[in-house]
């Protein structure tokens, strides 16, 4: 043991958060995450410690139990959040951190010690003997770390408000002001802080714009791999992508039918009218609310009689989203959605609680009641105009009525075209559809659907591009049909005889080829997906009152908090400044952080053992008489006060004790007497 090690024997101390700072951090957290109902009472409870005149006499063991309880709560939160939210759960987890660590901070603030030992936070330190280990005796005040946790959790709200940035800047400025170097003028310090805040704001704005740019460029990745949100006004295709397209096996849709399906059932999500450079889009068509019937449970979409029905469950990542519907949909019922909207292109949007939403769709033999075609439904991109017009002229589409033109286009794609998920070449000026039509004649559904729409338009037939799912896979485990991300599909619809009709020119072998991509662990993933789905369904069942996103989690914490409150209620309360027996005993145990134990350990290591029942003072006297070892009376007196005086030692007295201990240990290595001690080497 050397002087440098002994210099670390003093307890680790972080500054206590300035008055009202923790409350401010909690209020900002509640403001950004919509949890003000919880933030206000939490803030009042913590700040009340400045006026409450009593404290709990909490032992180290009880601090350990509270810390372990916080760890259990954290584990519960992690499992709950990531099961419910998936990868996006990281933001929810961040927003819940003030809940997770609130109990530990609350006990610290109302404890007589006012600090927490590091051994309570790190189990590995509990195995160390506090008499000889500085780390095991080190203490920390958690108020400032908790304040920083609140600010980080507030940022998980992701609301992009300038006011939030400047509020956080002011609060951090208050903290930095308390620890600022005193050798610099206050004006210089404040100017530097303002400059840093301004640069930070500009950097934040730049990062937000970069995020928007990256998200826009990666829209194709989100569309093809996440498949949990359909933008009714934009669809990015994989036309032009190189190498093999790999779609996810994740189940994104569940369907229950009264009778088994005899063929794949197409479910439409949205249709689009403008194509450019691999992206289909619409102008921003307004959604119109669909009024329910007199019972408030049925939403009529079409006057056509209902022939069949299907119960669907899909996932909403927001509180509203476009959902798949069968072709010829006539009604929606039996849903936990609060509203149903529809736009002129036939997209149906449900407003419901985030997560799995269920609804029953009726459908019949009639056409979808979409708006009639516009000029946009005949437009072809300039880069493809000549090629598609030449092909339309060759097929004679202009001379055919719309129904025969549709048949001619279907026959054209049925002759010599093949389905493929692999694109091997880049073509000049991005003319992928031209190469698809006249050279490779091979592609995936987006090639077929896009080329079909543009070819019909070249022949004078209004057409649109449609996206959705093809449902055909039955799950024996769930006893219903499921659709995976790889079952997403595209097709065309054409305006024939005053109605929109479906035209799917993709070869029928596309589904088996897609299924060949299934993972070897698909069954295991399906079991997990089914369990998670049923858990989510229980949470949102109709016979239960809906809870907030955090409601169920908070209910899980109630029994844990109740046990802690019961124990603390019967805990002895100590008046601030009072010295009852229990407090003296607590301080006595905490006196194990005396640095004089290093001297005792060094002597025992060299073979000078204490006799049973022998006090430290008597032992020192015996060593002085037998071995001539001299000890100053001052460090021993300070050691006894640290061990047994309820008031403990002041900071200055601890420094004196540490210095005397360092001097004594140095003497062991330096003085001639050290050569006669067992195990001693000449220094």
C-alpha positions in Angstrom: 0.0 0.0 0.0 1.5 3.3 -1.0 0.8 7.0 -0.5 -1.1 7.3 -3.8 -3.5 4.5 -2.7 -4.0 6.0 0.7 -4.9 9.3 -1.0 -8.0 7.7 -2.3 -9.3 6.7 1.1 -11.5 9.7 1.5 -15.1 9.2 0.5 -16.1 10.0 -3.1 -18.3 13.1 -3.0 -20.4 14.7 -5.7 -21.9 18.1 -5.0 -25.5 18.1 -3.9 -27.8 19.5 -6.6 -28.7 23.2 -6.0 -32.1 23.9 -4.6 -35.0 23.2 -6.9 -32.7 21.9 -9.7 -34.1 18.3 -9.4 -37.6 19.6 -9.4 -36.8 21.6 -12.6 -35.3 18.5 -14.3 -38.4 16.4 -13.4 -40.8 19.2 -14.7 -38.9 19.4 -18.0 -39.0 15.6 -18.3 -42.8 15.6 -17.6 -43.3 18.4 -20.1 -41.5 16.7 -23.0 -43.0 13.2 -22.4 -46.5 14.2 -21.5 -46.1 12.9 -17.9 -46.6 16.0 -15.9 -49.2 14.2 -13.7 -46.3 12.1 -12.4 -43.5 14.7 -12.6 -45.1 17.3 -10.3 -45.6 15.0 -7.2 -42.2 13.4 -7.7 -40.6 16.9 -7.8 -42.4 18.0 -4.7 -41.5 14.8 -2.8 -37.8 15.2 -3.5 -37.5 19.0 -2.8 -39.5 18.6 0.4 -36.4 17.1 2.1 -35.1 20.6 2.5 -37.9 21.5 4.9 -38.7 18.1 6.5 -37.1 17.9 9.9 -36.6 14.1 10.2 -34.5 11.5 8.5 -34.6 7.7 8.3 -31.7 5.8 9.9 -31.0 3.7 6.8 -28.3 1.1 7.1 -25.9 0.0 4.3 -27.7 -3.3 3.9 -31.0 -1.5 3.4 -29.4 0.8 0.8 -28.3 -2.4 -0.9 -31.9 -3.7 -0.9 -33.3 -0.5 -2.4 -30.6 -0.5 -5.1 -31.4 -4.2 -5.9 -35.1 -3.3 -6.1 -34.3 -0.5 -8.6 -32.4 -3.0 -10.7 -35.3 -5.4 -10.7 -37.6 -2.5 -11.7 -35.2 -1.7 -14.5 -35.2 -5.3 -15.8 -39.0 -5.4 -15.7 -39.1 -2.1 -17.7 -36.7 -3.4 -20.3 -38.6 -6.6 -20.8 -41.9 -4.9 -20.9 -40.9 -2.1 -23.2 -39.0 -4.1 -25.8 -41.7 -6.8 -25.9 -44.3 -4.1 -26.6 -42.4 -1.6 -28.7 -39.7 -3.6 -30.4 -36.6 -1.7 -31.6 -38.3 1.7 -31.0 -38.6 0.8 -27.3 -35.2 2.4 -26.7 -36.9 5.8 -26.7 -39.7 4.6 -24.4 -37.0 3.1 -22.1 -35.1 6.4 -22.0 -38.3 8.3 -21.1 -39.0 6.0 -18.1 -35.6 6.3 -16.4 -36.7 8.9 -13.8 -39.3 6.3 -12.7 -36.8 3.5 -12.4 -34.3 5.3 -10.2 -36.7 7.5 -8.2 -37.0 5.1 -5.3 -33.2 5.0 -4.7 -32.9 8.7 -4.8 -35.9 9.2 -2.5 -34.3 6.9 0.1 -31.0 8.7 -0.2 -32.6 12.2 0.2 -34.6 11.1 3.3 -31.8 9.1 4.9 -29.6 10.4 7.7 -26.4 9.7 5.7 -27.6 11.8 2.7 -25.4 9.8 0.4 -25.2 6.2 -1.0 -22.2 4.0 -0.9 -20.8 2.8 -4.2 -21.1 -0.8 -2.9 -24.9 -0.3 -3.0 -24.7 0.5 -6.8 -22.1 -2.2 -7.7 -22.5 -5.7 -6.3 -18.9 -6.5 -7.0 -17.8 -3.9 -4.4 -19.9 -5.6 -1.7 -17.5 -8.5 -1.5 -14.6 -6.2 -0.5 -13.8 -5.5 3.1 -14.5 -1.8 3.8 -11.7 -1.7 6.3 -9.1 -2.2 3.6 -10.9 -1.1 0.4 -11.3 2.6 -0.4 -13.8 1.7 -3.2 -16.1 -0.1 -0.7 -16.1 2.9 1.6 -16.6 5.5 -1.2 -19.9 7.4 -1.1 -21.8 9.3 -3.8 -24.6 11.8 -3.9 -27.1 10.8 -6.6 -29.0 14.1 -6.9 -26.9 15.6 -9.8 -26.7 12.3 -11.7 -30.5 12.0 -11.3 -30.9 15.5 -12.7 -28.9 14.6 -15.8 -31.0 11.4 -16.2 -34.1 13.6 -16.2 -32.7 15.8 -19.0 -31.7 12.8 -21.1 -35.1 11.2 -20.6 -36.7 14.5 -21.6 -34.9 14.4 -24.9 -36.6 11.0 -25.6 -39.8 13.0 -26.1 -38.4 14.0 -29.6 -40.6 17.1 -29.9 -38.0 19.3 -31.6 -39.0 22.4 -29.7 -36.5 25.3 -29.5 -37.8 26.2 -26.1 -36.7 22.8 -24.8 -33.1 23.4 -26.0 -32.8 26.7 -24.3 -34.4 25.5 -21.0 -31.9 22.7 -20.9 -29.1 25.2 -21.6 -30.2 27.4 -18.7 -30.4 24.5 -16.3 -27.0 23.1 -17.3 -25.7 26.7 -16.9 -26.9 26.8 -13.3 -25.1 23.5 -12.6 -21.8 24.7 -14.3 -22.0 28.0 -12.4 -21.7 26.2 -9.1 -18.5 24.5 -10.1 -17.0 27.2 -12.3 -13.3 28.1 -11.9 -13.1 31.2 -9.7 -9.9 32.6 -11.4 -11.9 33.7 -14.5 -14.2 36.9 -14.5 -17.9 36.0 -14.4 -18.5 38.0 -17.6 -16.0 35.9 -19.5 -17.5 32.7 -18.2 -21.0 33.7 -19.1 -19.9 34.8 -22.6 -18.2 31.5 -23.2 -21.4 29.6 -22.0 -23.6 31.7 -24.4 -21.2 31.0 -27.3 -21.2 27.3 -26.6 -25.1 27.3 -26.3 -25.4 29.1 -29.7 -23.0 26.7 -31.4 -24.9 23.8 -29.8 -28.2 25.1 -31.2 -26.8 25.4 -34.7 -25.4 21.9 -34.5 -28.7 20.6 -33.3 -30.5 22.2 -36.2 -28.0 20.8 -38.6 -28.4 17.3 -37.1 -32.2 17.4 -37.4 -31.9 18.4 -41.1 -29.4 15.6 -41.7 -31.8 13.2 -40.0 -34.6 14.2 -42.3 -32.3 13.9 -45.4 -31.1 10.4 -44.3 -34.7 9.2 -43.5 -35.8 10.4 -46.9 -33.0 8.6 -48.7 -33.6 5.4 -46.7 -37.3 5.3 -47.3 -36.9 2.3 -49.5 -35.2 0.4 -46.6 -38.1 1.3 -44.3 -40.7 0.4 -46.8 -39.2 -3.0 -47.6 -38.0 -4.2 -44.3 -40.3 -2.6 -41.7 -43.6 -2.6 -43.4 -45.4 -1.3 -40.5 -46.5 2.0 -41.9 -47.9 2.7 -45.3 -47.8 6.3 -46.6 -50.9 6.8 -48.7 -49.1 9.5 -50.7 -45.8 7.9 -51.4 -44.4 4.4 -52.2 -40.8 3.7 -52.9 -40.2 0.7 -55.1 -37.1 -1.5 -55.5 -36.9 -0.9 -59.2 -33.3 -0.2 -60.0 -32.0 -2.0 -56.9 -29.0 -4.3 -57.6 -28.6 -7.9 -56.2 -31.3 -10.1 -54.6 -34.1 -8.4 -52.7 -34.6 -10.0 -49.2 -37.8 -9.3 -47.4 -38.5 -9.9 -43.8 -40.3 -13.0 -42.4 -42.0 -10.9 -39.8 -45.7 -11.4 -39.5 -47.4 -8.0 -40.0 -51.0 -9.1 -40.6 -53.4 -11.7 -39.3 -56.6 -12.7 -41.0 -59.4 -14.9 -39.8 -62.1 -16.1 -42.4 -65.4 -18.0 -41.9 -64.3 -20.4 -44.6 -60.9 -21.5 -45.9 -59.5 -19.5 -48.8 -59.5 -21.2 -52.2 -57.0 -18.7 -53.7 -54.8 -15.9 -52.5 -56.8 -12.9 -51.2 -55.6 -9.5 -52.2 -55.8 -6.8 -49.5 -55.3 -3.2 -50.8 -53.6 -0.5 -48.7 -53.2 2.4 -51.1 -53.1 3.3 -54.8 -50.9 5.9 -56.6 -51.1 7.9 -59.8 -47.7 9.4 -60.5 -44.5 7.6 -61.2 -41.0 9.0 -61.3 -37.5 7.4 -60.8 -38.7 4.4 -58.9 -41.2 6.3 -56.7 -45.0 6.2 -56.9 -46.8 9.1 -55.3 -50.1 11.1 -55.0 -50.8 14.6 -54.3 -52.0 15.0 -50.7 -55.5 13.6 -50.9 -57.6 14.6 -47.9 -59.1 11.9 -45.7 -62.9 12.2 -45.0 -64.5 10.8 -41.9 -66.8 7.8 -42.4 -69.9 8.1 -40.1 -70.9 5.0 -38.2 -74.5 3.7 -38.2 -77.0 4.3 -35.5 -75.3 1.6 -33.3 -72.0 3.4 -33.6 -70.2 0.1 -34.5 -70.6 -0.3 -38.3 -69.0 2.0 -40.8 -70.5 1.7 -44.3 -68.1 2.1 -47.2 -70.3 1.1 -50.2 -74.0 0.5 -50.9 -73.1 -2.9 -52.5 -74.4 -5.9 -50.5 -71.9 -7.7 -48.4 -71.0 -11.2 -49.7 -68.3 -12.2 -47.3 -66.3 -10.9 -44.4 -62.8 -11.2 -42.9 -61.4 -10.3 -39.5 -58.0 -8.6 -39.7 -55.4 -7.6 -37.2 -52.5 -5.3 -38.1 -50.0 -3.1 -36.4 -50.2 0.7 -36.0 -47.0 2.5 -35.1 -48.9 5.8 -34.6 -52.4 6.6 -33.3 -53.7 6.5 -36.9 -52.6 4.6 -40.0 -53.7 3.2 -43.3 -54.8 -0.5 -43.0 -55.2 -3.3 -45.6 -58.8 -3.9 -46.9 -60.2 -6.6 -49.2 -61.1 -5.5 -52.7 -64.7 -4.4 -53.0 -64.9 -3.5 -49.3 -68.4 -2.6 -48.2 -68.2 -2.0 -44.4 -66.0 -2.1 -41.3 -67.2 -3.3 -37.9 -66.2 -5.0 -34.7 -63.2 -2.7 -34.3 -61.4 -1.1 -31.4 -60.7 1.9 -33.6 -62.2 5.2 -32.5 -62.7 6.6 -36.1 -62.6 5.5 -39.7 -61.4 7.8 -42.5 -61.2 7.3 -46.3 -59.6 9.3 -49.2 -60.7 9.5 -52.8 -58.1 6.9 -53.8 -59.7 4.3 -51.6 -57.2 4.2 -48.7 -58.8 3.4 -45.4 -57.3 5.0 -42.2 -58.1 3.9 -38.7 -57.6 6.0 -35.6 -56.8 3.7 -32.6 -54.4 3.1 -29.8 -50.8 2.4 -31.0 -50.1 -1.2 -31.4 -52.3 -4.1 -32.8 -55.7 -3.0 -34.1 -58.5 -5.4 -35.0 -61.4 -4.9 -37.4 -63.9 -7.0 -39.4 -64.2 -6.0 -43.1 -67.2 -7.0 -45.2 -66.7 -7.2 -49.0 -68.8 -8.0 -52.0 -68.6 -8.3 -55.8 -69.0 -4.7 -56.6 -66.1 -2.3 -57.6 -64.3 -0.1 -55.1 -66.0 3.3 -54.8 -62.9 5.3 -55.7 -62.9 8.6 -57.4 -63.0 8.5 -61.2 -59.8 9.0 -63.1 -58.1 12.4 -63.6 -55.5 13.6 -66.1 -52.8 12.3 -63.8 -54.0 8.7 -64.4 -53.0 8.9 -68.0 -49.6 10.6 -67.5 -46.3 8.8 -68.4 -42.9 10.0 -67.4 -41.1 11.7 -70.2 -38.1 9.2 -70.0 -40.5 6.3 -70.8 -43.0 7.9 -73.1 -41.6 6.9 -76.4 -40.9 3.3 -75.4 -44.3 2.6 -73.9 -46.1 4.3 -76.8 -44.2 2.2 -79.3 -45.2 -1.0 -77.4 -48.8 0.2 -77.1 -48.9 0.8 -80.9 -47.5 -2.6 -81.6 -50.2 -4.2 -79.4 -52.9 -2.0 -81.0 -54.2 -0.8 -77.7 -55.5 2.5 -79.0 -57.9 0.7 -81.3 -59.3 -1.5 -78.6 -62.1 -0.8 -76.1 -60.8 -0.6 -72.5 -61.9 -4.2 -71.5 -60.1 -5.7 -74.5 -57.1 -3.5 -74.0 -56.8 -4.8 -70.5 -57.0 -8.4 -71.8 -54.3 -7.7 -74.4 -52.0 -6.3 -71.7 -52.6 -9.4 -69.5 -51.8 -11.7 -72.4 -48.7 -9.8 -73.3 -47.2 -10.2 -69.8 -48.3 -13.9 -69.7 -46.1 -14.7 -72.7 -42.4 -15.1 -71.9 -42.1 -13.1 -68.7 -40.6 -14.6 -65.6 -40.6 -13.7 -61.9 -37.3 -12.8 -60.3 -36.1 -11.1 -57.1 -32.6 -10.5 -58.5 -31.5 -7.4 -60.5 -28.0 -7.8 -61.9 -27.3 -4.7 -64.1 -27.5 -1.0 -63.9 -28.9 0.5 -67.1 -28.0 3.9 -68.6 -30.1 6.8 -67.5 -32.1 4.5 -65.2 -34.2 2.9 -68.0 -34.9 -0.2 -66.0 -38.5 -0.6 -67.2 -37.4 -0.5 -70.9 -34.9 -3.2 -70.3 -37.5 -5.2 -68.4 -40.0 -5.0 -71.3 -37.7 -5.6 -74.2 -34.6 -7.4 -73.0 -34.6 -9.2 -69.6 -38.4 -9.8 -69.4 -37.8 -10.7 -65.7 -38.5 -8.9 -62.5 -40.5 -8.7 -59.3 -44.1 -7.5 -58.8 -43.2 -3.8 -58.7 -41.8 -4.2 -62.3 -44.9 -5.9 -63.5 -47.3 -3.5 -61.8 -45.5 -0.4 -62.8 -45.0 -1.5 -66.4 -48.7 -2.6 -66.6 -50.0 0.8 -65.4 -47.8 2.8 -67.9 -48.6 0.5 -70.8 -52.3 0.9 -70.2 -51.9 4.6 -70.0 -50.0 4.6 -73.3 -53.0 2.8 -74.8 -55.4 5.4 -73.5 -56.8 3.5 -70.5 -56.5 5.3 -67.1 -54.7 3.2 -64.6 -53.2 3.3 -61.1 -50.5 1.5 -59.1 -51.8 -0.4 -56.1 -49.9 -1.8 -53.0 -51.1 -4.2 -50.4 -50.8 -7.9 -49.4 -51.6 -11.3 -50.9 -52.9 -13.5 -48.0 -52.5 -17.2 -48.6 -50.4 -18.7 -45.7 -52.4 -20.6 -43.0 -50.8 -20.9 -39.6 -51.8 -24.0 -37.7 -50.4 -22.5 -34.5 -52.6 -19.4 -34.7 -55.5 -21.1 -36.5 -55.8 -18.2 -38.9 -54.0 -16.8 -42.0 -51.0 -14.7 -41.6 -49.2 -12.2 -44.0 -45.5 -11.5 -43.7 -43.5 -8.6 -44.9 -42.4 -10.7 -47.9 -46.1 -11.2 -48.8 -46.4 -7.5 -49.7 -47.6 -7.2 -53.3 -48.2 -4.7 -56.1 -50.7 -4.7 -58.9 -52.5 -2.4 -61.3 -56.1 -1.2 -61.5 -57.7 0.1 -64.7 -60.7 2.2 -65.4 -63.1 0.0 -67.4 -66.7 0.8 -68.2 -67.0 3.3 -65.4 -65.4 1.3 -62.7 -61.9 0.4 -61.4 -61.0 -3.2 -62.1 -58.0 -5.2 -60.7 -55.2 -6.3 -63.1 -52.4 -8.4 -61.6 -49.9 -9.4 -64.3 -47.2 -10.8 -62.0 -46.7 -14.6 -62.7 -48.5 -16.7 -60.1 -45.3 -18.4 -59.0 -44.1 -15.3 -57.2 -45.5 -16.4 -53.8 -43.7 -19.8 -53.7 -40.5 -18.1 -54.8 -40.9 -15.5 -52.0 -41.5 -18.4 -49.5 -38.2 -20.0 -50.4 -36.5 -17.1 -48.6 -38.0 -18.2 -45.3 -35.5 -18.5 -42.4 -34.7 -21.9 -40.8 -35.8 -20.3 -37.5 -39.1 -19.1 -38.8 -41.1 -21.4 -36.6 -39.4 -20.1 -33.4 -39.9 -16.5 -34.5 -43.5 -17.2 -35.2 -44.0 -18.6 -31.7 -42.6 -15.5 -30.2 -44.6 -13.3 -32.4 -47.8 -15.2 -31.5 -47.1 -14.9 -27.8 -46.4 -11.2 -28.1 -49.5 -10.7 -30.2 -51.7 -12.4 -27.6 -50.2 -10.4 -24.8 -50.9 -7.2 -26.6 -54.4 -8.3 -27.4 -55.1 -9.0 -23.7 -53.9 -5.5 -22.8 -56.2 -3.9 -25.3 -59.3 -6.2 -25.0 -62.6 -4.5 -25.3 -63.8 -5.5 -21.8 -60.9 -3.6 -20.1 -60.6 0.1 -19.8 -57.7 1.4 -22.0 -54.6 2.4 -20.2 -51.9 4.8 -21.2 -48.7 3.4 -22.7 -47.2 3.6 -19.2 -50.2 2.6 -17.2 -49.7 -1.1 -17.1 -46.1 -0.7 -16.3 -46.8 1.6 -13.4 -49.3 -0.8 -12.0 -46.5 -3.4 -11.9 -44.5 -1.1 -9.7 -47.2 -0.6 -7.1 -46.6 -3.8 -5.1 -42.8 -3.2 -5.1 -43.3 0.4 -3.9 -45.8 -0.7 -1.3 -43.3 -3.2 0.3 -40.7 -0.4 0.4 -43.1 2.1 1.9 -44.2 -0.4 4.6 -40.6 -1.0 5.7 -39.8 2.7 5.7 -43.0 3.5 7.7 -41.8 1.5 10.6 -38.2 2.7 10.2 -36.9 4.8 13.0 -36.9 8.5 12.1 -34.0 10.6 13.3 -34.4 14.4 13.9 -31.8 16.3 12.0 -29.0 17.2 14.4 -30.3 14.6 16.9 -28.1 11.7 18.2 -30.3 8.8 19.4 -28.8 5.4 20.1 -29.8 4.0 16.7 -28.1 6.9 14.9 -25.0 6.4 17.0 -24.9 2.8 16.1 -25.4 3.6 12.4 -22.5 6.1 12.5 -20.4 3.5 14.4 -20.8 1.1 11.5 -20.1 3.8 9.0 -16.9 4.6 11.0 -15.4 1.6 9.2 -14.1 4.0 6.6 -11.3 5.2 8.9 -8.0 5.2 7.1 -6.3 3.9 10.2 -7.4 0.4 9.3 -4.6 0.5 6.7 -2.1 0.7 9.5 -3.8 -2.2 11.3 -3.8 -4.3 8.1 -0.1 -3.6 7.5 0.9 -4.7 11.0 -1.2 -7.8 10.8 0.4 -8.6 7.5 3.8 -8.4 9.1 2.8 -10.8 11.8 1.9 -8.5 14.7 -1.5 -10.0 15.5 -3.9 -8.6 18.1 -4.8 -10.8 21.1 -8.5 -11.8 21.5 -10.3 -8.9 23.2 -7.3 -6.6 23.0 -8.2 -3.0 22.1 -6.3 -1.1 19.4 -4.8 1.3 22.1 -3.6 -1.6 24.2 -2.2 -3.3 21.2 -0.2 -0.2 20.2 1.1 0.1 23.8 2.3 -3.6 23.7 4.0 -3.1 20.3 5.8 0.0 21.6 7.1 -1.9 24.6 8.0 -5.1 22.8 9.3 -3.9 19.4 9.9 -0.2 19.9 7.3 0.8 17.3 6.3 4.4 18.0 2.8 5.8 17.2 1.6 9.3 17.5 -1.4 9.5 19.8 -3.2 11.9 17.5 -4.1 9.5 14.6 -5.2 6.8 17.1 -7.5 9.4 18.9 -8.9 10.5 15.5 -9.5 6.8 14.7 -11.5 6.3 17.9 -13.6 9.4 17.2 -14.3 8.2 13.6 -15.3 4.8 15.0 -17.4 5.8 18.0 -18.2 9.5 18.1 -21.8 10.0 16.6 -20.6 13.3 15.2 -17.8 11.7 13.3 -14.9 13.6 11.9 -14.9 16.9 10.0 -13.4 17.1 6.5 -10.2 18.7 7.9 -9.8 16.0 10.6 -10.1 13.3 8.0 -7.3 14.9 6.0 -5.2 15.0 9.1 -5.9 11.3 9.8 -5.0 10.3 6.2 -1.8 12.3 6.4 -0.7 10.7 9.7 -1.5 7.2 8.3 0.6 7.9 5.2 3.4 9.1 7.4 3.3 5.9 9.6 3.3 3.6 6.6 6.2 5.5 5.1 8.1 5.1 8.3 7.7 1.3 8.1 9.5 1.3 4.8 12.1 3.9 5.7 13.2 3.5 9.3 15.8 1.0 10.4 13.3 -0.8 12.6 11.5 -1.9 9.5 14.3 -4.3 8.7 13.6 -6.3 11.8 9.9 -6.7 11.0 8.9 -10.1 9.5 8.3 -9.8 5.8 9.9 -6.4 5.5 12.4 -5.5 2.8 14.8 -2.7 3.0 13.4 0.4 1.5 
